[in-house]
Amino acid sequence: MRAVVQRVLTSDVSVDNDLCGSIKKGLNVLLGVEKDDTETDLKYMVDKITNLRIFEDENEKNESFIKRCTRRTPGYFAIYPHG
């Protein structure tokens, strides 16, 4: 399992030119999953990504993505599988 994490101002997902979803400021995660990956691998990746300290708080200190979402606005997660 591999992930590429991008901090974005906007992002959208299109499949065959059809818009599947979009977000404003947040994280865009490109996730590669193989058939041998386990639930343990997934839990590790979710924990790693949600605890990245890549957003600044009001004191210009870094805070995690999940802390920022729960403190300011609800966070949204969407998964778009590609066959």
C-alpha positions, 0 to 999 in steps of 0.5 A: 500500500502506498499513498501520495498526500497533497495539501490542496486548496481545491481538488476534484475527481473525474472518471470518464469526464464525469465529476465524482466529487470535489473538495475545497481546502484539505488533503488529496490522497492518491492511494495504491492498494494491492490484493495482498494488502491487509486491514492492518495495512489500511489501519496503519495508513489511515492513522498515518495520514490523519495524524500528519501535522501539515496545517498551521493553527492560529498560533502558527504551530503545526497540527494534525489534519484530523485535529484541524477538521474536528476543531474547525469544520467537519471533515469529509472522506470519499473513496472513488475506486477505479476498476 
